[in-house]
């Protein structure tokens, strides 16, 4: 063979060898590093077919199964849910189209493809054993969750939600929402049946698939005065500082005045100046409107709200984010005044308002909310124990103590006086008008039990009436936690 031909053939072999090596490297990379991403890709048609061939692990709480897989034929499994409407905000659903809640946040742990399960699953596979997914232990207290759902459903409200946090750890003990849905209805493997169920639920005006505790925003009414009071303490006031009150207050540049509730006429709010603790206990609109408009002003309130979590989407499980609560950043005193009494552009999730109460109870430290307690391998070994995480410091311990005294005054002699003798030690009511609607957003945030307060609670019910009507629901939930 001629030398020129030899060199050409050698070059061809080198190029071919390089291409083969490159192909092998690419295949190895795709299989080793991109396999999960490709399996999850929306354009992967096999993704939806194969997902029901996996024996997903259970979601449990307090030793009870909230969600588990049931074999329905030789190849496929279907998800089942205990007390579906009660625990739907926690578990979410797993359907032929998508997944939500913990089914989504812990998807790869439940289906066994999480890297943390690789070693134990490999051993079982080599031994020829059936390999189910891992177990997710939720933080919720099942008794309190059921009590919350029953209380919300029995309140006659359009929409309602309740959240309870362990103030010291951020563990989500209750996350309830109504109107609710049953995940069992959408977990069918029949696509047409699932599509019909989703269409029916999505056509409902109040959107039962939407978790009211974390994904819907409501004006918090006077419960937001807790944040404003914290801003006033930060600016140098104390609970005993004499603050402006009076029957009416017109912010600079405003077209109309802000007034106290008609029920306050003749009471402490009519006086020109009263101690901050009394203004808070009696929920004087004029006091907190003035604070938001002038002193300490809307910038101070905005900053304090951000320290409690406003403005951020709160992550309470891997990839599960709340809607972002907000207080307006504005240089218009009228908007700052209205926002500071929990109206106007101020909106919040029940999760966020529970975080406000939890921060006050926890000496000013706001803990990161978390819905997962432990992750366990199929054999029961703990793979991951979720540790509490600190999110921010919203107040000094001294100011938090004063804020707790103010919240206790609300129950002792203020707008939540009817809760005396219940498990609620301190709290704040809130009633937000909904323009043009025959109902209000009725709030109560607080803490208990009375003897050893460690739970922070937020309840929102949408119905005619006032915030105090959500107070007994909060007490009922705290009672269930104390049992």
C-alpha positions as CSV (number, residue, x, y, z in Angstrom):
1,X,0.0,0.0,0.0
2,X,1.3,3.4,-0.9
3,X,2.6,5.7,1.9
4,X,0.0,8.4,1.1
5,X,-2.8,5.8,1.4
6,X,-1.4,4.5,4.6
7,X,-1.4,7.9,6.2
8,X,-5.0,8.6,5.0
9,X,-6.2,5.3,6.5
10,X,-4.4,5.9,9.7
11,X,-5.9,9.4,9.9
12,X,-9.4,7.9,9.3
13,X,-8.9,5.4,12.1
14,X,-7.8,8.1,14.5
15,X,-10.8,10.2,13.7
16,X,-13.1,7.2,14.0
17,X,-11.5,6.2,17.3
18,X,-11.9,9.8,18.7
19,X,-15.6,9.8,17.6
20,X,-16.2,6.5,19.3
21,X,-14.6,7.7,22.5
22,X,-16.5,10.9,22.3
23,X,-19.8,9.0,21.8
24,X,-19.0,6.7,24.7
25,X,-18.2,9.7,26.9
26,X,-21.5,11.4,25.9
27,X,-23.6,8.2,26.5
28,X,-21.9,7.8,29.9
29,X,-22.6,11.5,30.8
30,X,-26.2,11.3,29.7
31,X,-26.9,8.1,31.5
32,X,-24.9,9.0,34.6
33,X,-25.6,12.7,35.0
34,X,-28.7,13.6,32.9
35,X,-30.8,10.5,33.2
36,X,-33.1,11.9,35.9
37,X,-33.5,15.2,34.0
38,X,-34.4,13.3,30.8
39,X,-36.8,11.1,32.6
40,X,-38.5,14.2,34.0
41,X,-38.6,16.1,30.8
42,X,-42.2,17.1,29.8
43,X,-41.5,15.9,26.2
44,X,-40.6,12.4,27.4
45,X,-43.8,10.5,26.5
46,X,-42.7,7.4,28.5
47,X,-42.4,9.5,31.7
48,X,-46.2,9.5,32.3
49,X,-46.5,5.8,31.3
50,X,-43.7,4.6,33.5
51,X,-44.5,6.6,36.6
52,X,-47.2,4.2,37.6
53,X,-45.0,1.1,37.3
54,X,-43.2,2.3,40.4
55,X,-44.2,1.4,44.0
56,X,-43.9,4.8,45.4
57,X,-43.2,5.0,49.1
58,X,-45.7,6.3,51.6
59,X,-46.2,9.8,53.1
60,X,-46.8,9.3,56.8
61,X,-47.3,11.4,60.0
62,X,-47.7,10.3,63.6
63,X,-47.4,6.8,62.4
64,X,-50.4,7.0,60.1
65,X,-50.2,6.6,56.3
66,X,-51.5,9.7,54.5
67,X,-50.6,8.5,51.0
68,X,-49.4,5.1,49.7
69,X,-49.3,3.0,46.5
70,X,-51.8,0.2,45.9
71,X,-51.1,-2.4,43.2
72,X,-54.0,-2.6,40.7
73,X,-52.6,-5.1,38.1
74,X,-49.4,-7.0,37.2
75,X,-47.5,-3.8,36.4
76,X,-49.2,-0.7,37.8
77,X,-49.7,1.1,41.1
78,X,-52.2,3.8,42.0
79,X,-51.9,6.3,44.8
80,X,-54.4,6.3,47.6
81,X,-55.0,8.9,50.2
82,X,-56.4,8.7,53.8
83,X,-58.9,11.5,54.6
84,X,-58.1,13.0,51.3
85,X,-59.7,16.5,51.7
86,X,-58.2,16.8,55.2
87,X,-54.6,16.2,54.3
88,X,-54.7,17.4,50.6
89,X,-52.7,20.6,51.5
90,X,-50.0,18.4,52.9
91,X,-49.8,15.4,50.5
92,X,-51.0,17.1,47.3
93,X,-51.8,14.6,44.6
94,X,-50.0,12.3,42.1
95,X,-51.8,12.1,38.8
96,X,-51.3,11.0,35.2
97,X,-50.5,14.7,34.4
98,X,-48.6,16.2,37.4
99,X,-48.0,16.1,41.1
100,X,-48.3,18.7,43.9
101,X,-47.6,19.0,47.6
102,X,-45.2,16.6,49.2
103,X,-45.9,14.2,46.3
104,X,-44.0,16.8,44.2
105,X,-41.4,18.1,46.8
106,X,-40.3,14.5,47.6
107,X,-41.0,13.0,44.2
108,X,-37.7,11.3,43.6
109,X,-37.4,10.1,47.2
110,X,-40.8,8.6,47.0
111,X,-40.1,6.9,43.6
112,X,-36.7,5.6,44.8
113,X,-34.5,7.5,42.3
114,X,-33.1,9.9,44.9
115,X,-29.3,9.6,45.2
116,X,-29.7,9.1,49.0
117,X,-31.4,5.7,48.3
118,X,-28.8,4.5,45.7
119,X,-26.8,2.2,48.0
120,X,-29.7,0.5,49.8
121,X,-31.7,0.1,46.7
122,X,-28.8,-1.4,44.8
123,X,-28.2,-4.0,47.4
124,X,-31.9,-5.0,47.4
125,X,-31.9,-5.2,43.6
126,X,-28.8,-7.4,43.6
127,X,-30.6,-9.7,46.1
128,X,-33.7,-9.8,43.9
129,X,-35.9,-8.1,46.4
130,X,-38.8,-5.8,45.6
131,X,-37.6,-2.2,45.8
132,X,-40.3,0.4,46.8
133,X,-39.6,4.1,47.2
134,X,-38.6,5.8,50.4
135,X,-40.9,7.0,53.2
136,X,-41.5,10.7,53.8
137,X,-42.5,11.6,57.4
138,X,-44.4,14.9,57.5
139,X,-44.4,17.3,60.5
140,X,-48.1,17.6,60.8
141,X,-50.0,16.5,63.9
142,X,-52.8,14.4,62.4
143,X,-55.2,15.0,65.3
144,X,-54.8,18.8,65.1
145,X,-55.1,18.7,61.3
146,X,-58.4,16.9,61.5
147,X,-59.6,19.3,64.2
148,X,-58.6,22.2,62.0
149,X,-60.3,20.9,58.9
150,X,-63.5,20.1,60.8
151,X,-63.6,23.5,62.4
152,X,-62.9,25.4,59.1
153,X,-65.5,23.3,57.3
154,X,-68.1,24.0,60.0
155,X,-67.5,27.7,60.0
156,X,-69.7,28.4,57.0
157,X,-67.0,30.3,55.3
158,X,-66.5,30.8,51.6
159,X,-62.8,30.2,51.9
160,X,-60.8,29.4,55.0
161,X,-57.4,28.3,56.1
162,X,-55.4,27.5,59.3
163,X,-51.6,27.2,59.9
164,X,-49.9,26.2,63.1
165,X,-46.1,26.4,63.5
166,X,-43.9,25.1,66.3
167,X,-42.4,28.5,67.0
168,X,-39.1,27.1,68.2
169,X,-38.4,24.8,65.2
170,X,-40.6,26.1,62.3
171,X,-42.3,22.7,62.0
172,X,-45.6,22.9,60.3
173,X,-48.1,21.2,62.6
174,X,-51.3,22.2,60.8
175,X,-51.9,23.3,57.2
176,X,-55.6,23.1,56.5
177,X,-57.7,24.6,53.7
178,X,-61.3,24.8,52.6
179,X,-63.0,24.3,50.2
180,X,-61.0,21.2,49.7
181,X,-60.7,18.4,47.2
182,X,-60.1,14.6,47.4
183,X,-56.7,13.6,45.8
184,X,-58.2,10.1,45.3
185,X,-60.5,11.6,42.6
186,X,-57.6,12.8,40.5
187,X,-55.2,10.0,41.1
188,X,-57.0,7.6,38.7
189,X,-54.8,6.1,36.0
190,X,-57.6,6.7,33.4
191,X,-56.6,9.8,31.6
192,X,-60.1,10.8,30.5
193,X,-61.5,10.3,34.0
194,X,-58.6,12.3,35.5
195,X,-59.1,15.1,32.9
196,X,-62.8,15.3,33.8
197,X,-62.0,15.5,37.5
198,X,-59.5,18.3,37.0
199,X,-61.9,20.2,34.7
200,X,-64.7,19.9,37.3
201,X,-62.5,21.2,40.1
202,X,-60.9,24.0,38.0
203,X,-64.4,25.2,37.0
204,X,-65.4,25.9,40.6
205,X,-65.3,29.5,41.5
206,X,-63.3,29.0,44.8
207,X,-60.6,26.8,43.2
208,X,-60.4,23.9,45.7
209,X,-57.2,22.7,44.2
210,X,-55.5,25.9,45.4
211,X,-54.1,25.6,48.9
212,X,-55.6,28.6,50.8
213,X,-53.0,28.3,53.5
214,X,-50.0,29.1,51.3
215,X,-51.0,29.9,47.7
216,X,-53.8,32.5,48.2
217,X,-53.4,36.0,49.4
218,X,-55.9,37.9,51.6
219,X,-55.9,41.4,53.2
220,X,-54.8,40.6,56.8
221,X,-56.8,43.5,58.4
222,X,-55.8,44.4,61.9
223,X,-53.7,41.3,62.5
224,X,-51.1,43.2,60.5
225,X,-50.9,45.8,63.3
226,X,-48.6,43.3,65.0
227,X,-45.9,44.1,62.3
228,X,-46.6,47.9,62.7
229,X,-46.3,47.7,66.4
230,X,-43.0,45.8,66.0
231,X,-41.8,48.6,63.8
232,X,-42.8,51.2,66.4
233,X,-40.8,49.3,69.1
234,X,-37.8,49.2,66.8
235,X,-38.1,53.0,66.3
236,X,-37.8,53.5,70.0
237,X,-41.3,53.2,71.5
238,X,-42.2,50.9,74.3
239,X,-45.5,49.2,75.1
240,X,-46.2,52.0,77.5
241,X,-45.3,54.9,75.2
242,X,-48.2,57.3,74.8
243,X,-49.2,57.2,71.1
244,X,-51.7,59.2,69.0
245,X,-55.3,57.9,68.9
246,X,-58.6,59.7,68.4
247,X,-61.7,58.9,66.5
248,X,-60.5,60.0,63.1
249,X,-57.2,60.5,61.3
250,X,-56.6,62.0,57.8
251,X,-53.2,61.2,56.4
252,X,-51.3,64.0,54.6
253,X,-52.7,64.3,51.0
254,X,-55.5,61.9,51.6
255,X,-58.9,62.5,50.2
256,X,-60.7,61.0,53.2
257,X,-60.0,60.2,56.8
258,X,-59.5,56.8,58.4
259,X,-61.8,56.1,61.3
260,X,-62.0,53.6,64.1
261,X,-64.6,50.9,64.1
262,X,-68.1,52.1,65.2
263,X,-67.9,49.8,68.2
264,X,-64.9,51.8,69.5
265,X,-66.9,55.0,70.0
266,X,-66.7,56.0,73.6
267,X,-63.8,53.7,74.3
268,X,-60.1,54.2,74.7
269,X,-59.6,54.8,71.0
270,X,-61.5,58.1,71.3
271,X,-58.8,59.5,73.5
272,X,-56.2,61.7,71.9
273,X,-53.3,59.8,73.4
274,X,-53.1,56.3,75.0
275,X,-50.4,53.8,75.7
276,X,-49.3,51.7,72.7
277,X,-50.3,48.5,74.5
278,X,-53.9,49.8,74.8
279,X,-54.0,51.0,71.2
280,X,-53.0,47.5,70.1
281,X,-55.4,45.7,72.5
282,X,-58.3,47.8,71.4
283,X,-57.1,47.8,67.7
284,X,-57.3,51.6,67.2
285,X,-57.2,52.2,63.4
286,X,-56.2,55.8,63.9
287,X,-53.1,54.9,65.8
288,X,-51.7,52.4,63.3
289,X,-52.7,54.4,60.3
290,X,-50.7,57.4,61.7
291,X,-47.8,55.1,62.3
292,X,-47.8,53.8,58.8
293,X,-48.2,57.3,57.3
294,X,-45.9,59.4,59.5
295,X,-44.1,57.9,62.5
296,X,-42.3,55.6,62.2
297,X,-43.5,55.7,58.5
298,X,-44.2,53.2,55.7
299,X,-40.5,52.6,55.1
300,X,-40.0,51.4,58.6
301,X,-43.1,49.2,58.4
302,X,-42.0,47.8,55.0
303,X,-38.6,46.9,56.4
304,X,-40.1,45.2,59.5
305,X,-42.5,43.3,57.3
306,X,-39.6,42.0,55.2
307,X,-37.8,40.8,58.3
308,X,-40.9,38.6,59.1
309,X,-40.8,37.3,55.5
310,X,-43.0,39.6,53.5
311,X,-41.9,40.1,50.0
312,X,-40.5,36.6,49.6
313,X,-42.0,33.3,48.5
314,X,-41.5,31.1,51.6
315,X,-40.1,27.6,50.9
316,X,-41.7,25.1,53.3
317,X,-40.5,21.9,51.5
318,X,-38.1,21.3,48.6
319,X,-39.5,23.4,45.8
320,X,-42.8,24.2,47.5
321,X,-43.1,27.9,47.6
322,X,-45.9,30.1,49.1
323,X,-47.3,33.1,47.4
324,X,-45.4,36.3,48.4
325,X,-47.1,38.4,51.0
326,X,-46.6,42.1,50.6
327,X,-46.8,45.5,52.1
328,X,-46.6,48.5,49.7
329,X,-43.4,50.4,49.3
330,X,-44.7,53.9,48.8
331,X,-44.1,57.6,49.5
332,X,-47.8,58.3,49.6
333,X,-48.8,58.6,53.3
334,X,-52.4,57.6,52.5
335,X,-51.3,54.3,51.0
336,X,-49.0,53.7,53.9
337,X,-51.8,54.4,56.4
338,X,-54.2,52.1,54.7
339,X,-51.7,49.3,54.3
340,X,-50.7,49.6,58.0
341,X,-54.2,48.6,59.1
342,X,-54.1,45.6,56.8
343,X,-56.1,47.0,54.0
344,X,-55.3,48.5,50.6
345,X,-52.3,46.8,48.9
346,X,-51.3,44.8,52.0
347,X,-51.9,41.0,51.5
348,X,-50.7,37.9,53.3
349,X,-51.0,34.2,53.3
350,X,-52.1,32.4,56.5
351,X,-48.6,30.8,56.6
352,X,-47.0,34.3,56.6
353,X,-49.2,35.5,59.5
354,X,-48.5,32.4,61.5
355,X,-44.8,33.2,61.0
356,X,-45.4,36.7,62.4
357,X,-46.9,35.2,65.6
358,X,-44.2,32.6,65.7
359,X,-41.4,35.2,65.5
360,X,-42.9,37.1,68.4
361,X,-43.3,33.9,70.5
362,X,-39.7,32.8,69.6
363,X,-38.0,35.8,71.1
364,X,-37.9,37.6,67.8
365,X,-36.4,34.8,65.7
366,X,-38.3,33.6,62.7
367,X,-37.6,30.0,61.9
368,X,-37.8,28.6,58.4
369,X,-41.2,26.7,58.1
370,X,-40.7,23.0,57.1
371,X,-43.3,20.3,56.3
372,X,-40.9,17.3,56.2
373,X,-39.5,15.8,59.4
374,X,-37.6,12.7,58.2
375,X,-36.8,10.8,55.1
376,X,-36.5,7.0,55.5
377,X,-35.1,4.3,53.3
378,X,-37.5,1.4,52.5
379,X,-36.0,-0.7,55.3
380,X,-36.7,2.0,57.8
381,X,-33.2,3.6,58.1
382,X,-33.3,7.3,58.5
383,X,-31.6,8.9,55.5
384,X,-32.2,12.5,56.3
385,X,-33.4,14.2,59.5
386,X,-34.6,17.7,58.7
387,X,-32.9,20.2,61.1
388,X,-34.6,23.4,62.1
389,X,-33.3,26.5,60.2
390,X,-33.3,30.1,61.2
391,X,-34.7,32.4,58.6
392,X,-34.3,35.9,60.2
393,X,-34.3,37.9,63.4
394,X,-37.3,40.2,63.2
395,X,-37.0,41.6,66.8
396,X,-34.7,41.7,69.7
397,X,-35.7,39.4,72.6
398,X,-36.6,42.4,74.7
399,X,-38.9,43.9,72.1
400,X,-40.4,40.5,71.4
401,X,-41.2,40.2,75.1
402,X,-43.0,43.5,75.0
403,X,-44.9,42.4,71.9
404,X,-46.0,39.2,73.7
405,X,-47.3,41.4,76.5
406,X,-49.3,43.4,74.0
407,X,-50.8,40.2,72.4
408,X,-51.7,38.9,75.9
409,X,-53.5,42.2,76.6
410,X,-55.7,41.6,73.5
411,X,-57.0,38.5,75.2
412,X,-57.0,39.9,78.7
413,X,-59.0,43.1,78.0
414,X,-59.0,43.8,74.2
415,X,-60.8,42.6,71.1
416,X,-60.2,38.9,71.9
417,X,-61.4,39.1,75.5
418,X,-63.9,36.3,74.8
419,X,-61.0,33.9,74.5
420,X,-60.2,34.2,78.2
421,X,-60.2,30.8,79.7
422,X,-59.3,29.1,76.5
423,X,-55.9,27.7,75.5
424,X,-55.0,30.9,73.7
425,X,-52.7,33.1,75.8
426,X,-52.1,36.0,73.4
427,X,-53.3,37.0,70.0
428,X,-54.6,39.6,67.6
429,X,-57.8,39.9,65.7
430,X,-58.2,41.3,62.2
431,X,-61.2,42.1,60.1
432,X,-60.6,43.1,56.4
433,X,-63.4,44.6,54.4
434,X,-63.7,43.0,50.9
435,X,-64.9,45.7,48.5
436,X,-68.4,45.1,47.3
437,X,-68.8,41.8,49.0
438,X,-71.2,40.8,51.8
439,X,-68.4,39.0,53.7
440,X,-65.1,39.9,55.4
441,X,-61.7,38.2,55.7
442,X,-61.8,37.3,59.4
443,X,-58.4,36.8,61.0
444,X,-57.0,35.6,64.3
445,X,-53.3,35.1,65.0
446,X,-51.9,34.1,68.4
447,X,-50.1,31.6,70.5
448,X,-50.8,28.9,73.1
449,X,-51.3,26.8,75.1
450,X,-51.7,29.1,78.0
451,X,-49.5,27.1,80.4
452,X,-46.5,26.5,78.0
453,X,-47.0,28.5,74.8
454,X,-45.0,27.0,72.0
455,X,-47.5,27.0,69.1
456,X,-48.2,29.9,66.8
457,X,-51.5,29.9,65.0
458,X,-53.1,31.8,62.2
459,X,-56.8,31.3,61.1
460,X,-58.5,33.1,58.3
461,X,-62.2,32.6,57.6
462,X,-64.1,34.4,54.8
463,X,-67.6,35.2,56.0
464,X,-69.8,38.0,57.5
465,X,-68.6,39.2,60.9
466,X,-65.4,40.0,62.6
467,X,-62.0,38.6,63.2
468,X,-62.8,37.3,66.7
469,X,-65.1,34.7,65.1
470,X,-61.9,32.9,64.0
471,X,-60.5,32.9,67.5
472,X,-62.5,29.9,68.8
473,X,-61.2,27.9,65.8
474,X,-57.6,28.8,66.8
475,X,-58.4,27.7,70.4
476,X,-59.9,24.4,69.2
477,X,-56.8,23.6,67.1
478,X,-54.4,24.4,70.0
479,X,-56.5,22.2,72.3
480,X,-56.0,19.4,69.9
481,X,-52.3,19.9,69.9
482,X,-52.2,19.9,73.7
483,X,-54.1,16.6,73.9
